[in-house]
Structure formats: structure tokens, C-alpha cells
Amino acid sequence: METNVQTSQNIEIATKKEVSMRKLLNIIGIFIFCGLALTNVTNPLPSSDYTKEFLLFIIGSAIIYYFLVNIYFKGQVGRKIVFTILILIACFSIFMVFYLGDNSVPHK
């Protein structure tokens, strides 16, 4: 009776790299903010002042979005920072609803 000895071989299995959630959210952000900027081309605003304000809003929103997404994935402390900022933004939004409801701004 003979034993059949086989040597072990190291085989590397090549798999496709999965997209991380951080990268996915950054890609989604690109589509969101490019789409918002594209609306100015498809439906232009009446004056250049409105266009400038609209583009500044998009840039400001994109900065806040990417800041929060990338801080969130830094660790547990980053998540606490993001949730705290989101709660502050929500409270400020609710405050502005009541403030602007009480102190309406006349339109030109």
C-alpha cells in the first residue's frame, strides 16, 4: 500500500473589487450636483444674479455633502460629528420655518 502525497499549492483567486459605500456615495453626489447644475442649462433662470445665486447654492451644498460623507467614514468619532451636524441642520430648518412664517419677506 502506497501513500499518495500531494504538495499544497498557493492559488490566488482574482475577484472583482467591490465598490465601497464611501465611493458609491461620492459617485451618487457627482450625479446629483451635476444634474442640478445641468438644470440651469435646460431651464435657464431669468437673470445672471439668480444664476449666480443658484450656482453658489449648488457649490455650497456639494461642499457640505462631501464633507459629511467623507467625515462619516473616518470612524466612530466621525459618525458622531456627522449626526450632530445633521441634528443641528434639522433644528435650524425647523426654526427657519417658523421664523419665515412669522416674518414674511416681500417679493419683488
Order of alpha helices (4+ residues) and beta strands (2+ residues): alpha-alpha-alpha
